[in-house]
Amino acid sequence: MIYLDHAATTPLDPRVLAAMEPFLRPGATAPHGNAASEHLAGRAARAAVERARGQVAAAIGADAAEIVWTSGATESDNLAIKGALDFYRSRGRHVITALTEHKAVVDTCRDLETRGVRVTWLRPGADGRVAPQQVLEALAPDTLLVSLMWVNNETGAIQDIEALAPALRERAVLLHVDAAQAMGRVAIDLRRVPADLLSLSAHKAHGPQGIGALFVRKQPRARLAPLLHGGGHEQGMRSGTLPVHQIAGMGEAFALAAAEGPADTVRAAVLRDAMWGALGALDRIHLNAAAAPRVPQILNVSFEGVDGESLRASLPDVAVSSGAACSAATREPSYVLRALGRSDELADASLRFSFGRFTSQAEVEAAAQQVVAAVRRLRGLSPLWRDAA
């Protein structure tokens, strides 16, 4: 199997596994205590948690006290958006977001609409980006929060968060950024970018699944009402026993991403260009969000003249996707690509190739050959394609 679906999840880096293993071993000497306990084992677990908190904070230019552990970016998105709306309910009930956000934001905002919150849904340009001016023009006196992702999970398009954040700070509007796909792919420095809330996920950066974090700015302070109650952990924002082994893994993964991200990105650019160059053997294909600045780890291509389901079924040895993993169960064309103006047929006949730290040139070349062969075979079977040709 050639794995080119790193935007869905990345394989665990062996160095991350090594950081997690001590907390998974049985035995009286293993540091397996509850991080909230005061005995020796609990203090050892708490020390590991705080070390990882510092690693995550350092990777994004934050203070350790600004990192709140969650189960992943989905929970972080929910906590940021719902928590802010609940805590600041007297300040405003208007949220601005984009049609191309991750389902964790889209569905959260849809749910809030049923509760009387007004949501403005911005449509990006054909390049997949929402211009900062679009956001500013959508502001209203009761706007409390803007939620935009830094890197789109389907196209890799990079939003101009660095320009938008200070403009919203000047207007006292909270900014939440879903940065799940950004870690290790773009430079994140929250000392320069005044976002108030930022969602993170370990498993998009060669860390373990099931663990994430939410950055909650201390100065000026962002406040949140908790979604979970039962112990007041994580400064009262997220109750629950902490999974020490996963947290240790996330800390190590983020330390590695901060150190090796630039080199990983250079390698990914070579792989992306090799894939796109090989696919150039086909005519009438479309690079999605082509005009936008994009992270090289994600390449999204639409193929004319083929059925999307048949194309994916023709690639049993290549792990790619037609869009976000969270939307796969619906079996509908990508809502992200449709928002960019692609037809249902083209959106469905799209493949997202995403590369990671351990992807090889040989794998990319072999996968490209299989895709080219599959598209040619399916086009050859299509009367409509033959007639059009």
N, C-alpha and C positions, 0 to 999 in steps of 0.2 A: 504494500500500500504506500503510495506517495501522498504524504500529508501536506496539503496546501490550504488548510482552513484555520490558520492561527488567529484570525479575527474572532472565531468562535471560541476557541480555547487553545492555549499553548501547552506543549509537553513540559513536564516538570524538569527544571534544570537539576542535574545531579548534585550540584552544590547546595541547592535549596533543600533537596531531600536529606542531605547530610545534616543540615541545620535543624531539620524536623525530627530526625531519628531519636535523639536522646529523650524526647518527650513522649515517645511511643513505646519505649522498651519497658517490659515488666521488671519488677524487682524493687526492693526497699530502697535502694540507692538511686533509683531513677528520679528525676525532677518532675514528678507527675502530680503535684499538688494543685489544689484550686487556688487560682491567683488572688482570690478574695480572702483566703485563710491566713491566719497570723502565725501558724507554726512554721517550722523550718522548710518543709516541702512547699508550703504556700508562698513563703517569701522567695524561694528559688524560682517558682513559677512566675511570680510577679516581676522579678528581676528580668526574666526573659521577655515578658510582655513589654516592659518599659524600654528594654533595649531595642526591640523591634519597633516600638512606637517612635523612638528616636531615629531609627533608620528610615522609616517612611517619611517622617517630617523632614529629615535632611535631604531626601530625594526630591522634594517639591518646594524647598525653601520656606518651610513652616516651622513653628515651634511644636515641640512634642505634646504640649498641653492642648494643641488644636486638633489632635488626631483622635477620632472616636471610632472604635472597632465596630464593624457590622458583619453581616453574613455575606456581603458582596455588594456590587454596584447597584443592583436592583433595590435592595433595602436602603442603601445610601440615598438613592434618588427619592424614594418614598419619604424617608425621614427628612431630607432637606426641604422638599416641597410641601408636604403635608404638615411637617413640624413647624415650618415658618408661617404658613397660613393660619395654623391654630394658635401659635403664640402671639402673632401680631394681628389678630383678627380685627382689632379696632382701627388699625392703620390703613387697611385696604383689602379688597377682595378681587383684585385683578391680577392675572398672571399672563405673561407673554412667553410663547415658546414657538417652535417651528414644526411644520408638518413632517420633517425628516428626522425627528428625534428618535431615540431608542424607545422601544415599547414600554420600558420601565418609566419613562417620562410621559409618553403619549397616553398610556392607560391611566396613569396617576392623574393627569390633568382631565381626562374624560370623566373619571370618577368625581373629581372636584366640581366639574360642571353640574353634575346631578345634585350637588350640595349647595348650589347657589353661587359658586365662584365663577366669575367671568374670565374666559380664556381667549386670548387673541392668538390665532394660529397663523404664523408668518409662512409665506411660500418662498422658498429660496429661488435664486436664479437658476438658469440652466446648468451653471457650474456647481450647483449644490450648496452655495454659500448664501447666508443671510447677511446683507450689508448692515454694519452698525447703524447707519442712518435709518434703515427700515425699523430697527428696534426703537430708536429714539422717537421716530414719528408715531409709533404705536403707543407711546406712554400716555397715561391718563392720570388725573389727580389721585385716583385710588389704586394705581399700580404698586403692588408690593414687591413682586418678584419677577425676574427674567430667568428662564432656564434654557441654556443652549449647550450642546455638546462641543467639546474642543475638536475632536476628530470623528468624522462620521464613520460608523461601524460598517457600512456597506460600500461606500465609495472612497473612503480615506480622505475626503475633502477636509481641509483645516479651516475652522472658523476664526475670524479675526478677534479672538477674545482679548488680546492685548490692547486693541483699540477701544473695544466696547467697555471693558471693565472700568477704566477711570471715568468715562462719560457717565456711567450709571452711578458711580460713587459720588460724583458731583451733584447728582439729582436725588441722592438718598434712596435709591432703589436697590434692593438686594439682587445679587447675581449668583445663581447656582450654575456650576459647570459640571457636566458629566465628562470626566476625563478618563474613563475606563480604557479607551483605545489610545490615549495620548501618552501614557507612561512608557518611557523608553523609546518613544517615537518622535516626540517634540520636547523641547526644553520647557520644563515647568518651574517657574520661580515666583512663588506667591509673595515674595518681598517686593517684586516689581509689578505684578499683576494683581490688582486689588479685588479679586473675586472674594465673595463672602463664604460660599459653600462650594465644596468640590468633591465629587464622588470618585472613588478608586476601587479597583478590583485586582486581586493577586493573580488570578488565572489568565489574565490577558498579558502578563509579563513574566511567563515561565515560573509562576508560583502556584500554590495549591488552589483547588476549587473550594468554594464555600467560605471564603474569608474576603473581606473588603474593609474599607474605611471611609469615613466622611471627614473632610477638613471643615472645621467650624471656626471661623476667624475670631480671635480674641480682642483685637484692637483695630477699628471699632468693633465692638462685640456683636456677633450674630447670636440670636437666641432661638431655641427650638423647643417645642413641646414634644415629649417622647411619644413614640408609637407603642413601645413595649414598657410595661410596668412590672415591678417585682424585684426590688432590691436596690434600685438607684445606682447601678453600676455606670461606668463611663460618664461621670459627672452628671448623673441623673438623666442622660439622654438615651441610654440604651442598656436596659437591664438584661441580665443573663450571664451564666457562667462562661468565661472566656475560653475558647479552644486554643490552648497554649501552643500546641504543635503547629497549627495552621498560622497563628500569628507569627511565630518564629520564622516560618517559611515565607510569609509575606514580607517580613522585614529583610530577610536575606535577598529575596527576589528584587525588591526595590533598590537595595544597595547595589546589586549587580546591574540593574537597569540604569541606574544613575551613572555608574562607572563605565559600562560597556555600551550603553544606548547609542552614542554617536557612531561607534564602529559598527554596531549592528545595523544602523540605518544606512551606512555607506554600502555594506554588503547587500542589504535588501534592495537598494537602488540598482545594483548590478543584476540581481535576479529578476526584478521587475522588468528592466529593460530587455533582458534576454527573453522573458516570456512574451512581452509585447512584440518584440522583433520576430519571434518565431510564429506568432499568430498572424503576422503580416502576410503570410503565405495565403491567407484567406481574404477575399474581397467582401465588401459590405458588412464590416464589423464596426462596432462603435465603442470607443473608450468613454465610459461614463465619468462625468465631472472633469472632463479633459482640460478645461480652461482654469481650473482651480489649483491652488497650491495643495498638494496631496502628500500624505506620508507614503514612502515607497513600499511599505509593508503590505499595502492593499491595492489590488488592481481589479477593476470591475469592467467587464466587457459584455456587450450585447451582440448576438449573432442573428443576422437576418436569415429567414428561410428555413428555420428548424423549430421543432416543438421543444420547449424547454424541458419537459419531463422526459422526453425521449433522449435528449442530449445528456441529461444527468445519468440516466440509466445506461447510457453507452460508455460511461466512464467508471466502471466498477472498481478499478484499481487506483483511482485518483480521488482523494478526499477534498472536494471543493463544495461550495454551496451556491445557492441562487440568491442568497441574502442573509439576513440576520438569523442566527439559530433560534432566537426566541420566537420568530414568526414562521418557522418551518412547518408547524403543525397545521396552519391554516391552508397550506397548499395554494395560496393566492399569489399573483405577481407582486413583486416588491412594491410596497407603498412608497418607499423612498425614491425609486426610479420613476414611478408614475408621477410623483411630485415634481421631478425634474423635467417632465414632459415626454417621457418614453410611453409608447403605446403599451397596452396590456400584453400584446404578443412579444414585443421586444423586451419588456421588463421581465417576462417569464423566461425568455430565451437568453438569460444573462448568467454569467458565472463570476463569482467573486473568488479570485485567487489571493491568498494571503500567506505571507512568508514569515519565518521566524529565525531564531538564532541558529538553529541546527539544519535549516534547509540547505540542500546542496545544489550546485549548478547542474549536475547530472540529473537530479530529480526534476528540476524545472524543464530541462530539455526533453526528458522522457514524457512528462505530462503534456507539454505543448504538442508533441508529436501525436499523442493519443487524442487530444482535443481536435487538432486539425483533421485527423483521419475520421473522427466521429462526425464532425460537421459536414465534411465532404460526402460521407456515406449517406447521412440523413437528407442532405440536399438532393442527392442523386435519386432518392426514393420519393421525392416530393414533386408531383405534377405541376404544382403552382410555381415551384422554383425553376423547373425546366422550361416552363412556358415563359416565365419572366426573363430567363437568360436568352 
